[in-house]
Amino acid sequence: MALLVGSVLNLINQGDAILGPAEISWAHVALNFFVPFCVSSYSAARKGSPRFQCNK
């Protein structure tokens, strides 16, 4: 999922650098993949943790 979201974010944030003459910011490229990965990992860990589950 992070690959898909990161790719879309890179196209949105750096479309003119990827498709045009502007320079690519490699730090932003890395962050565009790293942030969705962290969010999805945190969500998965939180869902799987018995500490955060509701007891019904």
C-alpha positions as CSV (number, residue, x, y, z in Angstrom):
1,M,0.0,0.0,0.0
2,A,2.9,2.4,0.8
3,L,4.3,1.9,-2.7
4,L,1.0,2.9,-4.3
5,V,0.4,5.9,-2.0
6,G,4.1,7.0,-2.2
7,S,4.0,6.9,-6.0
8,V,0.8,9.0,-6.1
9,L,2.3,11.4,-3.6
10,N,5.5,11.7,-5.6
11,L,3.5,12.5,-8.8
12,I,1.5,15.1,-7.0
13,N,4.3,16.7,-5.1
14,Q,7.1,16.5,-7.7
15,G,5.3,16.1,-11.0
16,D,7.1,19.0,-12.6
17,A,10.4,17.5,-11.5
18,I,9.6,14.0,-12.8
19,L,8.0,15.1,-16.0
20,G,9.9,18.4,-16.6
21,P,13.1,20.3,-16.1
22,A,12.9,20.9,-12.3
23,E,15.3,19.0,-10.0
24,I,14.0,16.0,-7.9
25,S,14.3,16.4,-4.2
26,W,15.4,12.9,-3.1
27,A,14.7,13.6,0.6
28,H,11.0,14.3,-0.4
29,V,10.9,11.2,-2.5
30,A,12.0,9.1,0.5
31,L,9.5,10.8,2.8
32,N,6.7,10.3,0.4
33,F,7.2,6.5,0.7
34,F,8.3,6.5,4.4
35,V,5.3,8.3,5.9
36,P,2.6,6.1,4.4
37,F,4.6,3.0,5.5
38,C,4.8,4.3,9.0
39,V,1.1,5.1,9.1
40,S,0.1,1.7,7.8
41,S,2.5,-0.1,10.1
42,Y,1.2,1.9,13.1
43,S,-2.4,1.1,12.1
44,A,-1.7,-2.6,11.7
45,A,0.1,-2.8,15.0
46,R,-2.6,-0.9,16.9
47,K,-5.3,-3.1,15.4
48,G,-3.5,-6.3,16.3
49,S,-2.6,-5.2,19.8
50,P,-4.9,-6.7,22.5
51,R,-4.3,-3.6,24.6
52,F,-6.3,-1.4,22.1
53,Q,-9.1,-3.8,21.4
54,C,-12.6,-3.4,22.9
55,N,-13.8,-6.1,25.2
56,K,-17.4,-6.9,24.5
